[in-house]
Amino acid sequence: MTKSGFTTTQVHADRQYNTPEDGAVHTPSTNSVLFEYKNAQDIVDVFQGKKAGHVYSRSSSGSVVALANQVNALEQGNGAVCFATGMAALSSTFLALFKHGDHLIVSQYLFGNTRSLMNTLADMGIQISFVDVTSLQDIKEAYQPNTRAVFTETVANPVTQVADIQAIGRYCDERGIMLIVDNTMTPPPVFLAKDAGVSLIVCSLTKYVGGHGNALGGAVVDTGLYDWQTFENIKPAYRVADTAQWGLTQIKKKGLRDLGATLAPEAAHKLAVGMETMGLRIPRSCDNAKHLATFLDNHPKVSNVYYPGLADHPQHFIAREQMLSGYGAILSIDLAEDIDPIAFLNQLQLVICATHLGDNRTLALPVASTIFFESGEQERQKMGISDTMIRISVGIEDIDDIIADFSQALDAM
Ligand SMILES: *Cc1c(COP(=O)(O)O)cnc(C)c1O
C-alpha cells in the first residue's frame, strides 16, 4: 500500500499488517491454547526461536500478535508486545529489564497504580529517585553511575504536568540510558513518542486506543532507538539473532511466558476494532476538552483549571511544540472553596461519575478521596493534587451538551 493518512492506515491496518483468511477484514479471535505440529522438528525450531510460530497461547497467539502488529504500526515501532492490561505491560517491562541494584529516575507525577508499582520495585532493591520531570535539571541531578533508565508519562494525570520528552530523550541518548514513556494519555495522532527519542513506549490500550470501555489491554513498543547491545541486563539466552529484538524478547519471555500477563484473544479483537476510529475519536475528544477547559476557566465557581491547552498552563509551550494535534482530553478543576465536590458531581446528569479515562463518554471523579487516597496527603501534595480536585476525561459527545451539563451543575451549587 502507498503511504496514506492516519485513519486510512488504521482502518486497513489489520489487512495490511496481518493476513486474515477467506477475505475476512478482521483477524479472528482464535481461542486455541495449543498448536499442533505435524512435523516434530518444527515445534523444536519454534521453541528455539529458529522459526516463527505459536506453541502455547500464554506466550503468543494469532489474535494477539495481529493486534501487536497494529499497535507497532501505530507507533511506527520496531516491534510490539501486548499484555492483559496497561499495568501488566508496565510491571512486565520493569520486572523483565531491571534488577536489584539498578537505579531508575522516575516521574513524581505518576498514575497512582504505577506509583504503587514503583514502590514495590523499590522494596525489591531497585533504587528509584522520584523527580519533577518538568525540570531537566532535576533529572540530571538524579543521575547516578547505576542509572539504567528514565521513566515518565507524557501528560500526568490529574494535574496535567507535561514532560519535555524531546529534551529528556536527548539527555538519555547522551548518557546511553533508556527512556521509557507511558504514552497512554497522548497516543497517536496526538503525540509520536518515537520522534521525541523514546526507547520504549508503554501504553494502556484500555483507554484511548480501545476507547469504548469494553476491553482491558496494554502494550510495549520498541522504537528501535536504543542499542540493546549496551544493556548488560539482557540474559545470554536472549542475546541471539537480531540485536534490535533483544529487549522485546526478554520482555516477552519474562512478562508473558513467566509472569503470564497474557491478553485474551477476544479482548485483542475488541481493541483492534476500537483502534480503527482513533483518528476520529481522539481529535474530537481533544477539541471538546479545549472548549470545556475554556468554559470552566471563565466560570466564577471554578477556581482552577489544569489543562495544557490553556495559555497560562506552566508547560503550555512545551505541549504546543510536542503534540502533533490537540492537548489531550484530560483536565482537572478545583471548584470555588465553598462548593462541595461530591454534591457537584451528583448534580451532573450526562457526565458519568466513574474512574476511567479515554472513553467515548465524558467521565468525572473526585481524585484525592479515590484513586489517590492510598498515596496519602504528603504524596498528593508533592503531585499538586488538592483535596477537592475533580478530574474530567472528556468524551466525544456534542460539546454543547457537555458544556450545558457542567453549566447546570455549577448553577445549582
Ligand atoms: C489506566 C492507566 C494505566 C493502567 O492501564 P490499565 O489498562 O487500566 O491496567 C497506566 N498508565 C496510565 C497513564 C493510565 O492512565
The ligand as an SDF file (V2000), in Angstrom:
LIG
                    3D

 15 15  0  0  0  0  0  0  0  0999 V2000
   -5.0290    3.4850   33.1380 C   0  0  0  0  0  0  0  0  0  0  0  0
   -3.5960    3.7460   33.0550 C   0  0  0  0  0  0  0  0  0  0  0  0
   -2.6770    2.7000   33.2040 C   0  0  0  0  0  0  0  0  0  0  0  0
   -3.1030    1.2900   33.5010 C   0  0  0  0  0  0  0  0  0  0  0  0
   -3.8260    0.7250   32.4760 O   0  0  0  0  0  0  0  0  0  0  0  0
   -4.8700   -0.4980   32.6870 P   0  0  0  0  0  0  0  0  0  0  0  0
   -5.1330   -0.9480   31.3090 O   0  0  0  0  0  0  0  0  0  0  0  0
   -6.0520    0.0330   33.4070 O   0  0  0  0  0  0  0  0  0  0  0  0
   -4.1320   -1.5150   33.5130 O   0  0  0  0  0  0  0  0  0  0  0  0
   -1.3320    3.0130   33.1100 C   0  0  0  0  0  0  0  0  0  0  0  0
   -0.9070    4.2680   32.8830 N   0  0  0  0  0  0  0  0  0  0  0  0
   -1.7660    5.2960   32.7400 C   0  0  0  0  0  0  0  0  0  0  0  0
   -1.2320    6.6570   32.4770 C   0  0  0  0  0  0  0  0  0  0  0  0
   -3.1360    5.0720   32.8200 C   0  0  0  0  0  0  0  0  0  0  0  0
   -3.9870    6.0980   32.6940 O   0  0  0  0  0  0  0  0  0  0  0  0
  1  2  1  0
  2  3  1  0
  2 14  2  0
  3  4  1  0
  3 10  2  0
  4  5  1  0
  5  6  1  0
  6  7  2  0
  6  8  1  0
  6  9  1  0
 10 11  1  0
 11 12  2  0
 12 13  1  0
 12 14  1  0
 14 15  1  0
M  END
$$$$
